[in-house]
Amino acid sequence: MGTIGNKPKKFRTMERFEEPEMLVDLESIRKKAIEEGYVNGNRFDIERFIKEKYPNIIIKREELASDISGKLKMEDGVWVMTVNSKHPVVRQRYTLGHELGHYLNHRDSKKSFEDSVFFRSNQKSSMEYMADQFAACLLMPESDINTLLKNGVKTVKEMASKFDVSLEAMKYRLEQLGYGVKKNN
């Protein structure tokens, strides 16, 4: 993956529709997580956070079809969050954030979610867009990205390493924030 360019002066959106409003306050979740030791450097320990703060969610890892990242389903009065064990750990972390986004924002609307591999489709429903947005903002907050850039982090790979996310997730987040990502030859 390449280097990170400057933010363009003019705002450009890569989405086809307006961003839906989050139903939960991400800033307060992140602030509480920092205060309680779930964030070390820039890495958010999403799995420990879910296990300790949401006892009605059970996290499972199973081999799923390669195009399925994760599932969230109400089973016998508890929510079961299933993550594809065949995917890299950095992708599993993003999937946990995505499924938490579904839980916090959509659990009253649906009792089952199955999510295909992220970042590949522009044909997302507003629920999927919101869950992706939730995970991206929770795991890669804009303020932390700006601080890292000011402190000399210049490559997508280095930035992804700081947040412990995949290159694809980091690239998605940077582009979402309006940063250009240059490919290295």
PASEBA-1860 file (N, C-alpha, C; in nm, 3 decimals):
! residues 185
1> MGTIGNKP> 0.086/-0.116/0.000/0.000/0.000/0.000/0.090/0.122/0.000 ~ 0.039/0.234/-0.036/0.121/0.350/-0.060/0.129/0.450/0.052 ~ 0.167/0.571/0.012/0.182/0.680/0.108/0.052/0.758/0.117 ~ 0.042/0.835/0.224/-0.078/0.911/0.250/-0.055/1.053/0.204 ~ -0.143/1.101/0.118/-0.132/1.237/0.068/-0.209/1.335/0.154 ~ -0.201/1.460/0.117/-0.274/1.563/0.191/-0.423/1.553/0.166 ~ -0.498/1.605/0.261/-0.641/1.614/0.247/-0.671/1.720/0.143 ~ -0.759/1.693/0.048/-0.792/1.797/-0.050/-0.865/1.912/0.018
9> KKFRTMER> -0.850/2.031/-0.039/-0.915/2.150/0.017/-1.067/2.138/0.006 ~ -1.115/2.081/-0.102/-1.257/2.067/-0.126/-1.304/1.930/-0.079 ~ -1.416/1.924/-0.009/-1.468/1.797/0.041/-1.522/1.714/-0.074 ~ -1.480/1.590/-0.079/-1.533/1.495/-0.178/-1.586/1.376/-0.103 ~ -1.701/1.328/-0.143/-1.755/1.209/-0.080/-1.742/1.092/-0.175 ~ -1.720/0.975/-0.120/-1.708/0.855/-0.202/-1.834/0.771/-0.189 ~ -1.929/0.819/-0.110/-2.051/0.743/-0.086/-2.161/0.790/-0.180 ~ -2.259/0.706/-0.203/-2.371/0.738/-0.290/-2.486/0.805/-0.217
17> FEEPEMLV> -2.485/0.799/-0.086/-2.597/0.854/-0.010/-2.543/0.926/0.113 ~ -2.629/1.005/0.175/-2.587/1.076/0.294/-2.559/0.979/0.407 ~ -2.464/1.017/0.489/-2.425/0.935/0.602/-2.539/0.931/0.704 ~ -2.584/0.812/0.742/-2.690/0.806/0.844/-2.635/0.846/0.981 ~ -2.720/0.900/1.062/-2.679/0.943/1.195/-2.664/0.822/1.287 ~ -2.555/0.820/1.361/-2.533/0.713/1.457/-2.635/0.724/1.570 ~ -2.681/0.612/1.616/-2.775/0.610/1.726/-2.706/0.608/1.861 ~ -2.577/0.580/1.861/-2.500/0.578/1.985/-2.389/0.682/1.975
25> DLESIRKK> -2.343/0.730/2.087/-2.240/0.832/2.091/-2.102/0.767/2.093 ~ -2.039/0.763/1.978/-1.907/0.700/1.964/-1.802/0.770/2.050 ~ -1.807/0.901/2.058/-1.707/0.973/2.137/-1.710/0.931/2.283 ~ -1.829/0.913/2.339/-1.837/0.873/2.480/-1.791/0.729/2.498 ~ -1.819/0.642/2.402/-1.770/0.503/2.408/-1.618/0.503/2.406 ~ -1.560/0.576/2.312/-1.414/0.581/2.299/-1.349/0.642/2.424 ~ -1.409/0.751/2.475/-1.355/0.817/2.594/-1.355/0.721/2.714 ~ -1.466/0.651/2.732/-1.478/0.555/2.842/-1.376/0.442/2.824
33> AIEEGYVN> -1.359/0.397/2.701/-1.264/0.289/2.673/-1.121/0.333/2.707 ~ -1.087/0.455/2.676/-0.953/0.507/2.708/-0.936/0.516/2.860 ~ -1.037/0.573/2.928/-1.031/0.588/3.073/-1.017/0.454/3.144 ~ -1.080/0.351/3.089/-1.081/0.220/3.154/-0.973/0.125/3.103 ~ -0.881/0.176/3.020/-0.765/0.098/2.980/-0.786/0.003/2.863 ~ -0.888/0.026/2.781/-0.909/-0.060/2.664/-0.831/-0.012/2.542 ~ -0.770/0.105/2.552/-0.692/0.159/2.441/-0.547/0.171/2.487 ~ -0.457/0.107/2.412/-0.315/0.112/2.441/-0.246/0.173/2.319
41> GNRFDIER> -0.194/0.295/2.334/-0.140/0.367/2.218/-0.258/0.404/2.132 ~ -0.263/0.349/2.011/-0.377/0.373/1.922/-0.464/0.248/1.908 ~ -0.421/0.138/1.968/-0.493/0.010/1.952/-0.605/-0.003/2.053 ~ -0.726/-0.020/2.002/-0.845/-0.042/2.084/-0.863/-0.193/2.100 ~ -0.865/-0.242/2.224/-0.885/-0.385/2.249/-1.034/-0.415/2.241 ~ -1.082/-0.424/2.119/-1.226/-0.436/2.092/-1.283/-0.565/2.149 ~ -1.210/-0.673/2.141/-1.262/-0.801/2.191/-1.280/-0.799/2.342 ~ -1.179/-0.753/2.415/-1.190/-0.745/2.561/-1.301/-0.647/2.601
49> FIKEKYPN> -1.312/-0.536/2.528/-1.415/-0.437/2.555/-1.555/-0.500/2.543 ~ -1.579/-0.573/2.434/-1.710/-0.636/2.414/-1.735/-0.739/2.524 ~ -1.637/-0.824/2.551/-1.656/-0.930/2.652/-1.685/-0.873/2.790 ~ -1.619/-0.764/2.826/-1.634/-0.710/2.961/-1.750/-0.612/2.974 ~ -1.783/-0.541/2.869/-1.888/-0.438/2.877/-2.024/-0.486/2.829 ~ -2.026/-0.592/2.752/-2.152/-0.644/2.697/-2.163/-0.793/2.728 ~ -2.194/-0.828/2.853/-2.199/-0.970/2.891/-2.309/-1.049/2.820 ~ -2.403/-0.980/2.756/-2.509/-1.050/2.682/-2.468/-1.077/2.538
57> IIIKREEL> -2.339/-1.056/2.506/-2.285/-1.092/2.374/-2.180/-1.200/2.395 ~ -2.194/-1.308/2.321/-2.095/-1.417/2.321/-2.019/-1.408/2.189 ~ -1.887/-1.407/2.197/-1.804/-1.403/2.076/-1.756/-1.544/2.044 ~ -1.779/-1.584/1.919/-1.735/-1.716/1.871/-1.652/-1.696/1.746 ~ -1.556/-1.784/1.727/-1.480/-1.787/1.602/-1.509/-1.921/1.536 ~ -1.552/-1.913/1.410/-1.582/-2.034/1.333/-1.535/-2.016/1.190 ~ -1.509/-2.127/1.125/-1.478/-2.121/0.983/-1.609/-2.094/0.909 ~ -1.614/-1.981/0.841/-1.730/-1.943/0.761/-1.686/-1.940/0.615
65> ASDISGKL> -1.780/-1.927/0.524/-1.746/-1.912/0.382/-1.650/-1.794/0.369 ~ -1.558/-1.800/0.275/-1.454/-1.697/0.266/-1.509/-1.557/0.243 ~ -1.628/-1.545/0.185/-1.685/-1.413/0.160/-1.769/-1.362/0.276 ~ -1.778/-1.438/0.384/-1.853/-1.395/0.504/-1.754/-1.356/0.612 ~ -1.764/-1.231/0.657/-1.674/-1.181/0.763/-1.725/-1.215/0.901 ~ -1.856/-1.202/0.919/-1.910/-1.226/1.051/-2.061/-1.228/1.052 ~ -2.114/-1.263/1.169/-2.259/-1.272/1.190/-2.290/-1.222/1.330 ~ -2.409/-1.173/1.345/-2.462/-1.137/1.476/-2.605/-1.188/1.479
73> KMEDGVWV> -2.636/-1.268/1.581/-2.768/-1.329/1.584/-2.813/-1.348/1.729 ~ -2.941/-1.322/1.751/-3.002/-1.348/1.882/-3.034/-1.497/1.888 ~ -2.976/-1.565/1.989/-2.999/-1.708/2.009/-3.028/-1.736/2.156 ~ -3.142/-1.787/2.185/-3.180/-1.824/2.322/-3.157/-1.711/2.423 ~ -3.195/-1.590/2.383/-3.189/-1.476/2.475/-3.055/-1.406/2.486 ~ -2.954/-1.454/2.413/-2.824/-1.385/2.411/-2.784/-1.357/2.266 ~ -2.702/-1.257/2.249/-2.651/-1.225/2.115/-2.522/-1.302/2.092 ~ -2.513/-1.369/1.979/-2.393/-1.445/1.942/-2.328/-1.373/1.825
81> MTVNSKHP> -2.204/-1.331/1.848/-2.125/-1.262/1.748/-2.025/-1.365/1.696 ~ -2.039/-1.403/1.570/-1.951/-1.503/1.511/-1.858/-1.436/1.411 ~ -1.730/-1.463/1.424/-1.627/-1.404/1.340/-1.560/-1.515/1.260 ~ -1.531/-1.489/1.135/-1.468/-1.588/1.048/-1.324/-1.613/1.094 ~ -1.299/-1.732/1.146/-1.167/-1.768/1.199/-1.062/-1.782/1.089 ~ -1.105/-1.795/0.963/-1.010/-1.808/0.853/-0.954/-1.671/0.810 ~ -1.017/-1.564/0.852/-0.970/-1.431/0.814/-0.856/-1.387/0.906 ~ -0.768/-1.299/0.856/-0.658/-1.249/0.940/-0.713/-1.180/1.066
89> VVRQRYTL> -0.635/-1.182/1.173/-0.677/-1.125/1.302/-0.714/-0.977/1.286 ~ -0.640/-0.903/1.204/-0.672/-0.761/1.187/-0.811/-0.742/1.124 ~ -0.849/-0.831/1.034/-0.983/-0.823/0.976/-1.087/-0.866/1.080 ~ -1.056/-0.966/1.160/-1.148/-1.009/1.265/-1.176/-0.895/1.363 ~ -1.074/-0.815/1.395/-1.094/-0.701/1.485/-1.195/-0.602/1.425 ~ -1.181/-0.575/1.296/-1.274/-0.483/1.230/-1.415/-0.543/1.229 ~ -1.423/-0.671/1.204/-1.553/-0.739/1.205/-1.619/-0.728/1.342 ~ -1.542/-0.744/1.449/-1.598/-0.727/1.584/-1.655/-0.586/1.601
97> GHELGHYL> -1.583/-0.486/1.553/-1.632/-0.349/1.562/-1.758/-0.330/1.479 ~ -1.760/-0.389/1.361/-1.876/-0.381/1.272/-1.999/-0.445/1.338 ~ -1.981/-0.564/1.393/-2.093/-0.634/1.457/-2.139/-0.560/1.582 ~ -2.046/-0.500/1.656/-2.085/-0.418/1.772/-2.169/-0.299/1.726 ~ -2.133/-0.243/1.611/-2.213/-0.135/1.553/-2.355/-0.180/1.525 ~ -2.370/-0.301/1.470/-2.506/-0.355/1.448/-2.578/-0.372/1.582 ~ -2.509/-0.428/1.679/-2.571/-0.452/1.809/-2.621/-0.321/1.871 ~ -2.536/-0.222/1.875/-2.572/-0.097/1.942/-2.674/-0.014/1.865
105> NHRDSKKS> -2.670/-0.021/1.733/-2.757/0.064/1.651/-2.880/-0.005/1.595 ~ -2.876/-0.138/1.579/-2.982/-0.206/1.503/-3.049/-0.323/1.572 ~ -3.010/-0.357/1.693/-3.063/-0.479/1.755/-3.213/-0.474/1.777 ~ -3.271/-0.356/1.783/-3.417/-0.347/1.800/-3.490/-0.363/1.667 ~ -3.417/-0.352/1.555/-3.478/-0.362/1.422/-3.472/-0.502/1.364 ~ -3.361/-0.573/1.391/-3.340/-0.707/1.336/-3.279/-0.795/1.442 ~ -3.297/-0.924/1.428/-3.240/-1.020/1.524/-3.129/-1.104/1.462 ~ -3.094/-1.074/1.336/-2.990/-1.151/1.270/-2.924/-1.067/1.162
113> FEDSVFFR> -2.790/-1.071/1.160/-2.711/-1.000/1.059/-2.604/-1.095/1.008 ~ -2.583/-1.097/0.879/-2.473/-1.173/0.820/-2.400/-1.079/0.727 ~ -2.271/-1.064/0.748/-2.196/-0.962/0.676/-2.091/-1.021/0.586 ~ -2.096/-0.980/0.460/-1.995/-1.025/0.364/-1.870/-0.940/0.381 ~ -1.766/-0.977/0.310/-1.638/-0.909/0.319/-1.660/-0.761/0.290 ~ -1.602/-0.677/0.374/-1.622/-0.533/0.365/-1.533/-0.471/0.259 ~ -1.559/-0.347/0.227/-1.481/-0.261/0.139/-1.491/-0.296/-0.009 ~ -1.564/-0.398/-0.044/-1.565/-0.440/-0.184/-1.690/-0.394/-0.258
121> SNQKSSME> -1.788/-0.349/-0.187/-1.914/-0.319/-0.254/-1.958/-0.177/-0.224 ~ -2.004/-0.109/-0.327/-2.065/0.022/-0.310/-2.216/0.009/-0.292 ~ -2.267/-0.111/-0.290/-2.409/-0.138/-0.282/-2.450/-0.173/-0.139 ~ -2.407/-0.093/-0.042/-2.436/-0.121/0.098/-2.570/-0.063/0.138 ~ -2.641/-0.134/0.225/-2.761/-0.078/0.285/-2.718/0.027/0.387 ~ -2.812/0.110/0.431/-2.776/0.211/0.531/-2.732/0.145/0.662 ~ -2.787/0.029/0.697/-2.743/-0.041/0.818/-2.599/-0.087/0.804 ~ -2.564/-0.141/0.689/-2.426/-0.187/0.666/-2.330/-0.069/0.663
129> YMADQFAA> -2.371/0.038/0.598/-2.288/0.158/0.594/-2.263/0.208/0.737 ~ -2.368/0.213/0.818/-2.356/0.263/0.955/-2.265/0.172/1.038 ~ -2.278/0.041/1.023/-2.193/-0.052/1.098/-2.048/-0.039/1.055 ~ -2.022/-0.021/0.925/-1.886/0.003/0.877/-1.831/0.134/0.934 ~ -1.914/0.237/0.930/-1.874/0.368/0.982/-1.842/0.360/1.132 ~ -1.927/0.288/1.204/-1.907/0.270/1.348/-1.770/0.205/1.375 ~ -1.743/0.094/1.307/-1.617/0.022/1.327/-1.498/0.110/1.290 ~ -1.506/0.179/1.177/-1.396/0.264/1.132/-1.367/0.376/1.232
137> CLLMPESD> -1.472/0.442/1.279/-1.454/0.554/1.374/-1.407/0.505/1.510 ~ -1.455/0.391/1.553/-1.417/0.337/1.683/-1.272/0.291/1.685 ~ -1.232/0.219/1.581/-1.097/0.161/1.577/-0.992/0.258/1.523 ~ -1.035/0.355/1.441/-0.942/0.449/1.377/-0.996/0.591/1.385 ~ -1.000/0.650/1.505/-1.060/0.783/1.519/-0.981/0.890/1.441 ~ -1.055/0.983/1.385/-0.994/1.088/1.304/-0.887/1.165/1.382 ~ -0.913/1.196/1.508/-0.816/1.272/1.587/-0.684/1.196/1.601 ~ -0.691/1.065/1.620/-0.569/0.984/1.630/-0.495/0.979/1.496
145> INTLLKNG> -0.570/0.968/1.388/-0.509/0.967/1.255/-0.436/1.098/1.231 ~ -0.500/1.210/1.262/-0.437/1.340/1.243/-0.311/1.355/1.327 ~ -0.314/1.306/1.451/-0.197/1.312/1.537/-0.083/1.230/1.479 ~ -0.113/1.109/1.433/-0.009/1.025/1.373/0.052/1.090/1.249 ~ -0.032/1.151/1.166/0.018/1.219/1.047/0.110/1.335/1.087 ~ 0.069/1.411/1.187/0.151/1.524/1.235/0.283/1.476/1.294 ~ 0.283/1.354/1.348/0.404/1.298/1.409/0.489/1.219/1.310 ~ 0.456/1.228/1.182/0.544/1.172/1.080/0.506/1.038/1.022
153> VKTVKEMA> 0.393/0.980/1.061/0.350/0.854/0.999/0.304/0.888/0.857 ~ 0.365/0.825/0.758/0.338/0.864/0.619/0.286/0.751/0.531 ~ 0.287/0.626/0.580/0.242/0.518/0.494/0.117/0.452/0.553 ~ 0.037/0.397/0.465/-0.083/0.326/0.507/-0.043/0.206/0.592 ~ 0.063/0.138/0.554/0.109/0.020/0.628/0.147/0.056/0.772 ~ 0.221/0.163/0.789/0.262/0.205/0.923/0.141/0.248/1.006 ~ 0.050/0.320/0.944/-0.070/0.365/1.014/-0.156/0.245/1.053 ~ -0.176/0.150/0.962/-0.255/0.030/0.991/-0.194/-0.047/1.107
161> SKFDVSLE> -0.063/-0.053/1.111/0.007/-0.121/1.220/-0.020/-0.053/1.354 ~ -0.023/0.078/1.357/-0.049/0.152/1.481/-0.188/0.122/1.536 ~ -0.288/0.107/1.447/-0.425/0.080/1.489/-0.455/-0.070/1.495 ~ -0.364/-0.154/1.445/-0.382/-0.299/1.439/-0.505/-0.335/1.357 ~ -0.511/-0.275/1.237/-0.619/-0.302/1.143/-0.557/-0.343/1.009 ~ -0.638/-0.393/0.919/-0.589/-0.433/0.788/-0.555/-0.311/0.703 ~ -0.472/-0.333/0.603/-0.439/-0.226/0.509/-0.567/-0.174/0.441 ~ -0.658/-0.267/0.407/-0.782/-0.229/0.341/-0.867/-0.140/0.430
169> AMKYRLEQ> -0.877/-0.174/0.559/-0.956/-0.093/0.652/-0.894/0.044/0.668 ~ -0.762/0.050/0.678/-0.694/0.179/0.695/-0.712/0.266/0.572 ~ -0.697/0.206/0.455/-0.714/0.280/0.330/-0.857/0.333/0.320 ~ -0.954/0.249/0.351/-1.095/0.288/0.350/-1.118/0.409/0.441 ~ -1.063/0.404/0.562/-1.082/0.512/0.658/-1.015/0.641/0.611 ~ -0.893/0.632/0.561/-0.823/0.750/0.512/-0.896/0.815/0.395 ~ -0.943/0.733/0.302/-1.017/0.786/0.188/-1.150/0.847/0.233 ~ -1.213/0.784/0.330/-1.338/0.833/0.387/-1.318/0.972/0.447
177> LGYGVKKN> -1.201/0.994/0.506/-1.169/1.124/0.567/-1.119/1.226/0.465 ~ -1.104/1.183/0.341/-1.064/1.276/0.235/-0.916/1.279/0.206 ~ -0.839/1.186/0.261/-0.696/1.181/0.232/-0.674/1.102/0.104 ~ -0.582/1.147/0.024/-0.543/1.071/-0.095/-0.445/0.963/-0.053 ~ -0.454/0.848/-0.115/-0.360/0.740/-0.088/-0.287/0.711/-0.218 ~ -0.155/0.734/-0.216/-0.073/0.716/-0.335/-0.015/0.576/-0.337 ~ -0.019/0.512/-0.451/0.042/0.379/-0.464/0.190/0.394/-0.488 ~ 0.267/0.311/-0.420/0.412/0.308/-0.443/0.443/0.209/-0.554
185> N> 0.530/0.246/-0.643/0.567/0.155/-0.751/0.685/0.070/-0.714
END
